[in-house]
Each structure stands twice: as structure tokens, then as C-alpha cells.
Amino acid sequence: MTDLAKIASFKQDLASSKHVVFLTGAGISTHSGIPDYRSKSGIYNGVSEPPEIILSEDTLYGRPELFHNFVMKNMYFPQALPNKIHEKIAQICNEKGDLITQNIDRLDKKAGNEHVLEFHGNLYDIYCTKCQKKVDYQAYEKDYRHENCDGIIRPGIVLYGEAINPETLTKSVEIMRKSDLVVIAGTSFVVYPFAQLLAYRNPAAKIWLINKTSIPATGISEIIGDALEVFDRL
Ligand SMILES: [Zn+2]
């Protein structure tokens, strides 16, 4: 099939499905100017230490200045706006679906999506690790120490070595089971346990992959290319 024929077939499956689940990653937000974690132009490239070390609890508490500098310089893009992919996914989810995203940039919520599960948390749910109070981005940008109690402030994202919130896992599995269409988009699907979600799908569900590269799984219809071009045609 040509890509156009595949897009038509994908469109048809979207139209006939009762409940869609989207599984997305960094490739959705690169079009909003947020760099992909692991691509060549990604934020982890050229960094002196591996992300598994920097984005860990050890660094957060042991070298808080390094942690703070790293996330401020490389991960926060508060001016970024949702693009057409976020908008299209929001439209479909608000009608009959759910999104489970690895992205921590809040752009899906900014796009008006009311059915977003942020698998790895959210950069803007910021809190003090000592007194647990919420802290706004502007305060965190200025200082990683909480002015009230001198505790270390952190973003509400899942760091390397930390577990996924159990409620998020349970809800993700429920969504996978009830969906008759799974759309994987903008992710190389290599990060666990996110990639394991596919194992919980409804056995009758159709699966589409819209991504720059293929993923190691069978029974998937693929459109290999830029997700923006595909979602633009829906
Ligand atoms: Zn505090």
C-alpha cells in the first residue's frame, strides 16, 4: 500500500472504532520545539553524564544544583504550544478515547484533551520534597530550595529508578482492555514499563503505528514517516 492508501485505511479504522487509545512519546512534541530525548538532536546528546544518573533521586538530593540546572536548561519549555497532532488526538479522545503519554510537557492538556494519562508525570506539578507543598514554575525557576522550609523542590516526573504511580498503571491497563483500536505514535516504544502496555490490549483490537521507525512487534499496521504529515491528513 502507498502511504496515502494506508492513511485512508487508518482513517477508516479511527472512524469505525468504539474506543481509541493513543500511546505517544517525544516524537509528538518535537514539532512544538521540544527536543526528542534520544534522537541525535535530543537533549541527552553531548551531556557529560548519562541521563540515568542526572535524572535520579541520588542527583536530586546529592547534587541538587546540577539537577536543577539540567532540567531548567534542557527540559522546561514553558512557552511551547501544542501542534496539530496534539490537537487532533485531543479531538478524538474527547469524543471516544484516551491518551496515555510518556510526555511530561503538558502540551496535550494545553490542547484541551480531557482524557490524558501522563504515564511519567508532568514537569509542571512541582512540589517541595520536605513540606510537600505545591510550588509554581516561576518560583522553581529561581531556586531549587523552597523559601518556606529550605526543602529541595522537584518536578512531579518519574525519575530513573522510581516506580510508576500504581494508580496510573491500573488505569492504563483498564484503558488498554476496553479499547478496540490502539494507536502508537511518535515513540520508539523502548522504555519499560510503557512499552509493556501493549500486552494488556484487547486481543481483538487493531493496532496502528505512526512513527519514523518501525518497532519490534507483530500484527501492527505501520505508517513509517512523520506523524505531523499523517495527522494533518485525518
Ligand atoms: Zn517546603
py3Dmol code that shows the C-alpha trace and the ligand (Angstrom):
import py3Dmol

protein = """\
ATOM      1  CA  MET A   1       0.000   0.000   0.000  1.00  0.00           C
ATOM      2  CA  THR A   2       1.091   3.528  -0.596  1.00  0.00           C
ATOM      3  CA  ASP A   3       1.194   5.855   2.363  1.00  0.00           C
ATOM      4  CA  LEU A   4      -1.939   7.610   1.119  1.00  0.00           C
ATOM      5  CA  ALA A   5      -3.823   4.305   0.979  1.00  0.00           C
ATOM      6  CA  LYS A   6      -2.537   3.458   4.452  1.00  0.00           C
ATOM      7  CA  ILE A   7      -3.672   6.820   5.792  1.00  0.00           C
ATOM      8  CA  ALA A   8      -7.118   6.204   4.287  1.00  0.00           C
ATOM      9  CA  SER A   9      -7.240   2.801   5.945  1.00  0.00           C
ATOM     10  CA  PHE A  10      -6.098   4.285   9.277  1.00  0.00           C
ATOM     11  CA  LYS A  11      -8.784   6.952   8.977  1.00  0.00           C
ATOM     12  CA  GLN A  12     -11.398   4.294   8.394  1.00  0.00           C
ATOM     13  CA  ASP A  13     -10.290   2.336  11.474  1.00  0.00           C
ATOM     14  CA  LEU A  14     -10.457   5.533  13.545  1.00  0.00           C
ATOM     15  CA  ALA A  15     -13.977   6.179  12.306  1.00  0.00           C
ATOM     16  CA  SER A  16     -15.264   2.665  12.962  1.00  0.00           C
ATOM     17  CA  SER A  17     -13.666   2.151  16.386  1.00  0.00           C
ATOM     18  CA  LYS A  18     -15.716   2.486  19.562  1.00  0.00           C
ATOM     19  CA  HIS A  19     -12.850   3.412  21.857  1.00  0.00           C
ATOM     20  CA  VAL A  20      -9.363   4.506  20.806  1.00  0.00           C
ATOM     21  CA  VAL A  21      -6.247   4.550  22.954  1.00  0.00           C
ATOM     22  CA  PHE A  22      -3.272   6.624  21.829  1.00  0.00           C
ATOM     23  CA  LEU A  23       0.177   5.746  23.172  1.00  0.00           C
ATOM     24  CA  THR A  24       2.523   8.634  22.477  1.00  0.00           C
ATOM     25  CA  GLY A  25       6.053   9.828  23.059  1.00  0.00           C
ATOM     26  CA  ALA A  26       8.536  12.595  22.340  1.00  0.00           C
ATOM     27  CA  GLY A  27       8.027  12.475  18.551  1.00  0.00           C
ATOM     28  CA  ILE A  28       4.680  14.232  19.041  1.00  0.00           C
ATOM     29  CA  SER A  29       6.182  17.241  20.790  1.00  0.00           C
ATOM     30  CA  THR A  30       9.267  17.762  18.622  1.00  0.00           C
ATOM     31  CA  HIS A  31       7.023  19.763  16.283  1.00  0.00           C
ATOM     32  CA  SER A  32       6.381  22.104  19.205  1.00  0.00           C
ATOM     33  CA  GLY A  33      10.104  22.723  19.600  1.00  0.00           C
ATOM     34  CA  ILE A  34      10.659  20.261  22.432  1.00  0.00           C
ATOM     35  CA  PRO A  35      13.684  18.085  21.694  1.00  0.00           C
ATOM     36  CA  ASP A  36      13.391  14.323  21.491  1.00  0.00           C
ATOM     37  CA  TYR A  37      15.160  12.551  24.369  1.00  0.00           C
ATOM     38  CA  ARG A  38      17.193  10.088  22.385  1.00  0.00           C
ATOM     39  CA  SER A  39      17.491  11.330  18.829  1.00  0.00           C
ATOM     40  CA  LYS A  40      20.678  12.953  17.555  1.00  0.00           C
ATOM     41  CA  SER A  41      19.427  16.422  18.315  1.00  0.00           C
ATOM     42  CA  GLY A  42      17.962  15.187  21.566  1.00  0.00           C
ATOM     43  CA  ILE A  43      18.668  16.610  24.970  1.00  0.00           C
ATOM     44  CA  TYR A  44      20.738  13.668  26.120  1.00  0.00           C
ATOM     45  CA  ASN A  45      23.291  14.137  23.396  1.00  0.00           C
ATOM     46  CA  GLY A  46      26.551  15.742  24.398  1.00  0.00           C
ATOM     47  CA  VAL A  47      25.714  15.699  28.091  1.00  0.00           C
ATOM     48  CA  SER A  48      28.700  14.749  30.240  1.00  0.00           C
ATOM     49  CA  GLU A  49      26.801  12.207  32.309  1.00  0.00           C
ATOM     50  CA  PRO A  50      24.122   9.760  31.272  1.00  0.00           C
ATOM     51  CA  PRO A  51      20.514  10.840  31.883  1.00  0.00           C
ATOM     52  CA  GLU A  52      20.009   7.805  34.105  1.00  0.00           C
ATOM     53  CA  ILE A  53      22.494   9.414  36.512  1.00  0.00           C
ATOM     54  CA  ILE A  54      21.401  13.044  36.261  1.00  0.00           C
ATOM     55  CA  LEU A  55      17.671  12.357  36.389  1.00  0.00           C
ATOM     56  CA  SER A  56      17.789  10.244  39.528  1.00  0.00           C
ATOM     57  CA  GLU A  57      16.940  10.732  43.185  1.00  0.00           C
ATOM     58  CA  ASP A  58      20.657  10.483  44.018  1.00  0.00           C
ATOM     59  CA  THR A  59      21.396  13.579  41.931  1.00  0.00           C
ATOM     60  CA  LEU A  60      18.219  15.397  43.000  1.00  0.00           C
ATOM     61  CA  TYR A  61      19.231  15.198  46.684  1.00  0.00           C
ATOM     62  CA  GLY A  62      23.015  14.782  46.418  1.00  0.00           C
ATOM     63  CA  ARG A  63      23.753  17.357  43.698  1.00  0.00           C
ATOM     64  CA  PRO A  64      20.586  19.454  43.578  1.00  0.00           C
ATOM     65  CA  GLU A  65      22.210  22.331  41.703  1.00  0.00           C
ATOM     66  CA  LEU A  66      23.263  20.053  38.835  1.00  0.00           C
ATOM     67  CA  PHE A  67      19.793  18.520  38.699  1.00  0.00           C
ATOM     68  CA  HIS A  68      18.122  21.940  38.706  1.00  0.00           C
ATOM     69  CA  ASN A  69      20.436  23.373  36.047  1.00  0.00           C
ATOM     70  CA  PHE A  70      19.908  20.347  33.838  1.00  0.00           C
ATOM     71  CA  VAL A  71      16.113  20.355  33.936  1.00  0.00           C
ATOM     72  CA  MET A  72      15.881  24.128  33.531  1.00  0.00           C
ATOM     73  CA  LYS A  73      18.245  24.179  30.570  1.00  0.00           C
ATOM     74  CA  ASN A  74      17.086  21.032  28.802  1.00  0.00           C
ATOM     75  CA  MET A  75      13.584  20.060  29.789  1.00  0.00           C
ATOM     76  CA  TYR A  76      11.411  23.078  30.571  1.00  0.00           C
ATOM     77  CA  PHE A  77       9.880  24.850  27.583  1.00  0.00           C
ATOM     78  CA  PRO A  78       7.057  26.810  29.214  1.00  0.00           C
ATOM     79  CA  GLN A  79       6.381  28.838  26.053  1.00  0.00           C
ATOM     80  CA  ALA A  80       5.846  25.749  23.859  1.00  0.00           C
ATOM     81  CA  LEU A  81       2.439  25.394  22.245  1.00  0.00           C
ATOM     82  CA  PRO A  82       0.536  22.284  21.177  1.00  0.00           C
ATOM     83  CA  ASN A  83       0.732  21.366  17.491  1.00  0.00           C
ATOM     84  CA  LYS A  84      -1.729  19.773  15.083  1.00  0.00           C
ATOM     85  CA  ILE A  85      -1.014  16.251  16.359  1.00  0.00           C
ATOM     86  CA  HIS A  86      -1.861  17.191  19.959  1.00  0.00           C
ATOM     87  CA  GLU A  87      -4.995  18.934  18.690  1.00  0.00           C
ATOM     88  CA  LYS A  88      -6.190  16.029  16.547  1.00  0.00           C
ATOM     89  CA  ILE A  89      -5.561  13.491  19.315  1.00  0.00           C
ATOM     90  CA  ALA A  90      -7.437  15.771  21.754  1.00  0.00           C
ATOM     91  CA  GLN A  91     -10.401  15.966  19.414  1.00  0.00           C
ATOM     92  CA  ILE A  92     -10.617  12.172  19.052  1.00  0.00           C
ATOM     93  CA  CYS A  93     -10.040  11.495  22.777  1.00  0.00           C
ATOM     94  CA  ASN A  94     -12.721  13.969  23.821  1.00  0.00           C
ATOM     95  CA  GLU A  95     -15.143  12.157  21.539  1.00  0.00           C
ATOM     96  CA  LYS A  96     -14.274   8.499  22.234  1.00  0.00           C
ATOM     97  CA  GLY A  97     -10.819   7.780  23.546  1.00  0.00           C
ATOM     98  CA  ASP A  98      -7.940   8.075  25.965  1.00  0.00           C
ATOM     99  CA  LEU A  99      -4.347   9.141  25.649  1.00  0.00           C
ATOM    100  CA  ILE A 100      -1.539   7.523  27.623  1.00  0.00           C
ATOM    101  CA  THR A 101       1.543   9.631  27.031  1.00  0.00           C
ATOM    102  CA  GLN A 102       5.167   9.415  28.058  1.00  0.00           C
ATOM    103  CA  ASN A 103       5.452  13.144  27.501  1.00  0.00           C
ATOM    104  CA  ILE A 104       5.858  15.340  30.552  1.00  0.00           C
ATOM    105  CA  ASP A 105       5.399  18.683  28.787  1.00  0.00           C
ATOM    106  CA  ARG A 106       1.664  19.189  29.486  1.00  0.00           C
ATOM    107  CA  LEU A 107       1.006  20.024  25.818  1.00  0.00           C
ATOM    108  CA  ASP A 108      -1.844  17.513  25.475  1.00  0.00           C
ATOM    109  CA  LYS A 109      -3.724  19.199  28.313  1.00  0.00           C
ATOM    110  CA  LYS A 110      -2.939  22.585  26.780  1.00  0.00           C
ATOM    111  CA  ALA A 111      -4.538  21.275  23.575  1.00  0.00           C
ATOM    112  CA  GLY A 112      -7.753  20.698  25.529  1.00  0.00           C
ATOM    113  CA  ASN A 113      -7.511  16.919  25.817  1.00  0.00           C
ATOM    114  CA  GLU A 114      -9.732  15.859  28.739  1.00  0.00           C
ATOM    115  CA  HIS A 115      -8.643  12.208  28.706  1.00  0.00           C
ATOM    116  CA  VAL A 116      -4.900  12.361  29.310  1.00  0.00           C
ATOM    117  CA  LEU A 117      -2.949   9.969  31.463  1.00  0.00           C
ATOM    118  CA  GLU A 118       0.602  11.230  31.979  1.00  0.00           C
ATOM    119  CA  PHE A 119       2.475   7.959  32.441  1.00  0.00           C
ATOM    120  CA  HIS A 120       5.695   9.612  33.593  1.00  0.00           C
ATOM    121  CA  GLY A 121       4.108  12.538  35.405  1.00  0.00           C
ATOM    122  CA  ASN A 122       4.303  16.195  34.495  1.00  0.00           C
ATOM    123  CA  LEU A 123       7.081  18.811  34.709  1.00  0.00           C
ATOM    124  CA  TYR A 124       4.672  21.448  35.985  1.00  0.00           C
ATOM    125  CA  ASP A 125       3.366  19.510  39.000  1.00  0.00           C
ATOM    126  CA  ILE A 126       6.171  20.921  41.111  1.00  0.00           C
ATOM    127  CA  TYR A 127       6.400  20.382  44.858  1.00  0.00           C
ATOM    128  CA  CYS A 128       8.667  20.628  47.867  1.00  0.00           C
ATOM    129  CA  THR A 129      10.062  17.263  48.952  1.00  0.00           C
ATOM    130  CA  LYS A 130      10.205  18.416  52.594  1.00  0.00           C
ATOM    131  CA  CYS A 131       6.832  20.048  53.274  1.00  0.00           C
ATOM    132  CA  GLN A 132       5.041  18.603  50.193  1.00  0.00           C
ATOM    133  CA  LYS A 133       3.541  21.999  49.307  1.00  0.00           C
ATOM    134  CA  LYS A 134       2.975  22.818  45.658  1.00  0.00           C
ATOM    135  CA  VAL A 135       5.417  25.276  44.117  1.00  0.00           C
ATOM    136  CA  ASP A 136       4.798  27.236  40.939  1.00  0.00           C
ATOM    137  CA  TYR A 137       7.138  27.149  37.966  1.00  0.00           C
ATOM    138  CA  GLN A 138       8.292  30.754  38.424  1.00  0.00           C
ATOM    139  CA  ALA A 139       9.479  30.025  41.969  1.00  0.00           C
ATOM    140  CA  TYR A 140      11.199  26.787  40.946  1.00  0.00           C
ATOM    141  CA  GLU A 141      12.892  28.530  38.039  1.00  0.00           C
ATOM    142  CA  LYS A 142      14.510  30.953  40.501  1.00  0.00           C
ATOM    143  CA  ASP A 143      15.625  28.457  43.129  1.00  0.00           C
ATOM    144  CA  TYR A 144      15.502  24.751  43.890  1.00  0.00           C
ATOM    145  CA  ARG A 145      15.288  25.494  47.615  1.00  0.00           C
ATOM    146  CA  HIS A 146      11.800  26.067  48.987  1.00  0.00           C
ATOM    147  CA  GLU A 147      11.701  29.510  50.581  1.00  0.00           C
ATOM    148  CA  ASN A 148       9.253  28.354  53.292  1.00  0.00           C
ATOM    149  CA  CYS A 149      11.218  25.417  54.655  1.00  0.00           C
ATOM    150  CA  ASP A 150      14.534  25.170  52.759  1.00  0.00           C
ATOM    151  CA  GLY A 151      13.469  21.758  51.363  1.00  0.00           C
ATOM    152  CA  ILE A 152      14.516  20.649  47.902  1.00  0.00           C
ATOM    153  CA  ILE A 153      11.912  21.307  45.215  1.00  0.00           C
ATOM    154  CA  ARG A 154      11.307  18.768  42.466  1.00  0.00           C
ATOM    155  CA  PRO A 155       9.129  18.279  39.404  1.00  0.00           C
ATOM    156  CA  GLY A 156       6.435  15.602  39.607  1.00  0.00           C
ATOM    157  CA  ILE A 157       8.018  13.391  36.975  1.00  0.00           C
ATOM    158  CA  VAL A 158       9.083   9.779  37.327  1.00  0.00           C
ATOM    159  CA  LEU A 159      12.873   9.766  37.713  1.00  0.00           C
ATOM    160  CA  TYR A 160      15.131   6.898  36.714  1.00  0.00           C
ATOM    161  CA  GLY A 161      14.884   4.222  39.374  1.00  0.00           C
ATOM    162  CA  GLU A 162      11.479   5.436  40.573  1.00  0.00           C
ATOM    163  CA  ALA A 163       8.303   3.418  40.127  1.00  0.00           C
ATOM    164  CA  ILE A 164       5.310   4.405  38.032  1.00  0.00           C
ATOM    165  CA  ASN A 165       2.380   5.559  40.155  1.00  0.00           C
ATOM    166  CA  PRO A 166       0.335   2.369  40.809  1.00  0.00           C
ATOM    167  CA  GLU A 167      -2.970   4.166  40.117  1.00  0.00           C
ATOM    168  CA  THR A 168      -1.635   5.274  36.751  1.00  0.00           C
ATOM    169  CA  LEU A 169      -0.642   1.691  35.944  1.00  0.00           C
ATOM    170  CA  THR A 170      -4.042   0.305  36.934  1.00  0.00           C
ATOM    171  CA  LYS A 171      -5.873   2.942  34.928  1.00  0.00           C
ATOM    172  CA  SER A 172      -3.620   2.351  31.906  1.00  0.00           C
ATOM    173  CA  VAL A 173      -4.386  -1.359  31.931  1.00  0.00           C
ATOM    174  CA  GLU A 174      -8.142  -0.653  32.153  1.00  0.00           C
ATOM    175  CA  ILE A 175      -7.906   1.674  29.169  1.00  0.00           C
ATOM    176  CA  MET A 176      -5.908  -0.869  27.154  1.00  0.00           C
ATOM    177  CA  ARG A 177      -8.515  -3.570  27.849  1.00  0.00           C
ATOM    178  CA  LYS A 178     -11.506  -1.507  26.790  1.00  0.00           C
ATOM    179  CA  SER A 179     -10.033  -0.094  23.574  1.00  0.00           C
ATOM    180  CA  ASP A 180     -10.704  -1.689  20.205  1.00  0.00           C
ATOM    181  CA  LEU A 181      -8.080   0.458  18.486  1.00  0.00           C
ATOM    182  CA  VAL A 182      -4.531   1.156  19.668  1.00  0.00           C
ATOM    183  CA  VAL A 183      -2.560   3.970  18.018  1.00  0.00           C
ATOM    184  CA  ILE A 184       1.133   4.182  18.861  1.00  0.00           C
ATOM    185  CA  ALA A 185       2.605   7.478  17.672  1.00  0.00           C
ATOM    186  CA  GLY A 186       5.876   9.366  17.980  1.00  0.00           C
ATOM    187  CA  THR A 187       7.649   6.843  20.148  1.00  0.00           C
ATOM    188  CA  SER A 188      10.322   4.242  19.546  1.00  0.00           C
ATOM    189  CA  PHE A 189       8.450   2.266  22.216  1.00  0.00           C
ATOM    190  CA  VAL A 190      11.555   1.047  24.026  1.00  0.00           C
ATOM    191  CA  VAL A 191      11.016   2.434  27.518  1.00  0.00           C
ATOM    192  CA  TYR A 192       9.623  -0.051  30.019  1.00  0.00           C
ATOM    193  CA  PRO A 193       7.100  -0.441  31.528  1.00  0.00           C
ATOM    194  CA  PHE A 194       5.379   1.853  28.987  1.00  0.00           C
ATOM    195  CA  ALA A 195       6.122  -0.494  26.089  1.00  0.00           C
ATOM    196  CA  GLN A 196       4.628  -3.366  28.068  1.00  0.00           C
ATOM    197  CA  LEU A 197       1.174  -1.774  27.934  1.00  0.00           C
ATOM    198  CA  LEU A 198       0.620  -3.392  24.559  1.00  0.00           C
ATOM    199  CA  ALA A 199       0.472  -6.780  26.289  1.00  0.00           C
ATOM    200  CA  TYR A 200      -2.736  -5.673  28.045  1.00  0.00           C
ATOM    201  CA  ARG A 201      -4.615  -4.782  24.888  1.00  0.00           C
ATOM    202  CA  ASN A 202      -7.948  -6.272  23.992  1.00  0.00           C
ATOM    203  CA  PRO A 203      -6.983  -9.276  21.792  1.00  0.00           C
ATOM    204  CA  ALA A 204      -9.436  -8.100  19.118  1.00  0.00           C
ATOM    205  CA  ALA A 205      -8.004  -4.573  18.981  1.00  0.00           C
ATOM    206  CA  LYS A 206      -6.428  -3.236  15.828  1.00  0.00           C
ATOM    207  CA  ILE A 207      -3.030  -1.626  16.213  1.00  0.00           C
ATOM    208  CA  TRP A 208      -1.531   1.195  14.183  1.00  0.00           C
ATOM    209  CA  LEU A 209       1.969   2.604  14.453  1.00  0.00           C
ATOM    210  CA  ILE A 210       2.654   6.117  13.175  1.00  0.00           C
ATOM    211  CA  ASN A 211       6.354   6.683  13.684  1.00  0.00           C
ATOM    212  CA  LYS A 212       9.652   7.493  11.999  1.00  0.00           C
ATOM    213  CA  THR A 213      10.907   3.991  12.689  1.00  0.00           C
ATOM    214  CA  SER A 214       9.375   0.563  12.995  1.00  0.00           C
ATOM    215  CA  ILE A 215       9.020  -1.165  16.373  1.00  0.00           C
ATOM    216  CA  PRO A 216       9.716  -4.791  17.263  1.00  0.00           C
ATOM    217  CA  ALA A 217       6.185  -6.208  17.475  1.00  0.00           C
ATOM    218  CA  THR A 218       3.927  -8.222  15.206  1.00  0.00           C
ATOM    219  CA  GLY A 219       0.385  -7.691  13.981  1.00  0.00           C
ATOM    220  CA  ILE A 220       0.794  -3.949  13.640  1.00  0.00           C
ATOM    221  CA  SER A 221      -0.190  -1.782  10.667  1.00  0.00           C
ATOM    222  CA  GLU A 222       2.528   0.776  10.171  1.00  0.00           C
ATOM    223  CA  ILE A 223       2.857   4.181   8.601  1.00  0.00           C
ATOM    224  CA  ILE A 224       6.554   4.968   8.744  1.00  0.00           C
ATOM    225  CA  GLY A 225       7.095   8.696   8.498  1.00  0.00           C
ATOM    226  CA  ASP A 226       6.405  11.998  10.135  1.00  0.00           C
ATOM    227  CA  ALA A 227       3.368  11.879  12.438  1.00  0.00           C
ATOM    228  CA  LEU A 228       2.528  15.507  11.653  1.00  0.00           C
ATOM    229  CA  GLU A 229       2.034  14.731   7.958  1.00  0.00           C
ATOM    230  CA  VAL A 230      -0.234  11.808   8.824  1.00  0.00           C
ATOM    231  CA  PHE A 231      -2.375  13.586  11.435  1.00  0.00           C
ATOM    232  CA  ASP A 232      -2.619  16.587   9.152  1.00  0.00           C
ATOM    233  CA  ARG A 233      -4.483  14.410   6.645  1.00  0.00           C
ATOM    234  CA  LEU A 234      -7.014  12.959   9.082  1.00  0.00           C
TER     235      LEU A 234
END
"""
ligand_1 = """\
1
ZN
Zn 8.838 23.169 51.688
"""
view = py3Dmol.view(width=600, height=400)
view.addModel(protein, "pdb")
view.setStyle({"model": 0}, {"cartoon": {"style": "trace"}})
view.addModel(ligand_1, "xyz")
view.setStyle({"model": 1}, {"stick": {}})
view.zoomTo()
view.show()
